[in-house]
Amino acid sequence: MGWVFASAISKGAIHQESEPCQDAASVVTFWSNGQEGLLAVVSDGAGSAKLSHLGSQRVVEVFVNSVLALVSGENSHESRCGLDSSDASLILHLVQQVIHNLASELKIDILDLSSTLVGLVILNEYAFVMQVGDGAVALFNGSEWVVPVWPQNGEFVNETTFVTSQDASHLMKVKILRGEFEGAIAFTDGLQYLVLDHQKQQVHQPFFQSVWEKVPKSEGWHQGLASWLDSILKSEPVTNKTDDDTTLVVARRWP
């Protein structure tokens, strides 16, 4: 059948009614060398940055456009079978360039657009993950959930790295995994302490199992799944434990 996917974003109670949600996300499929691939990205704008919602939106847009250009071969003679660390460096550079240009256009400090980046690309027997900051993506290999890059937090819980940080390129993590991956779940930091066991550094199995079992046998974007994810983010078990913005991206590949 192929990939079925959906996403949901919910504004946290920490925001005033008139304030925007600072999370952004996207999930799409693409074709490269006759293979159907999956692209997913989530970004969390810094709570202390007044226009970080614009920053997270640009992060998502640039990641999607850059990956699609790379895998389709728009800038070369042939399409790519996968991405590597040099591609991650290029994508981050393009993200930073767009953020810098936006800051100049709006006449604001670049830090006002601070945001994180968790990006994923899956092809048939390959997965590419690049990450700057917190949040995470978990991959299911058919038997267990794997978190290639653990959320990047500093000494304090709400301390992390942003794409606007001077040391972002040095602190960026890139992981390339080989094997068959049946799906993925990505999320921003608003959920990470609810869905990850930080002591054991593994996923919270009951949550992941419940989400996984809910993914219908279908193909493409699934609005019913998106609505269900939205109800999860707005449910009391979540809102009672976090007042932050929350994002969930779910994708499953059916045979």
Secondary structure by P-SEA (a helix, b strand, c coil): ccccccbbbbbcccccccccccccccccccccccbbbbbbbbbbccccccaaaaaaaaaaaaaaaaaaaaaaccccccccccccaaaaaaaaaaaaaaaaaaaaaaccccccccbbbbbbbbcccbbbbbbccccbbbbbcccccccccccccccccccccccccccccccbbbbbbbcccccccccccccccccccccccccaaaaaaaaaaaccccccccaaaaaaaaaaaacaaaaaccccbbbbbbbbbcc
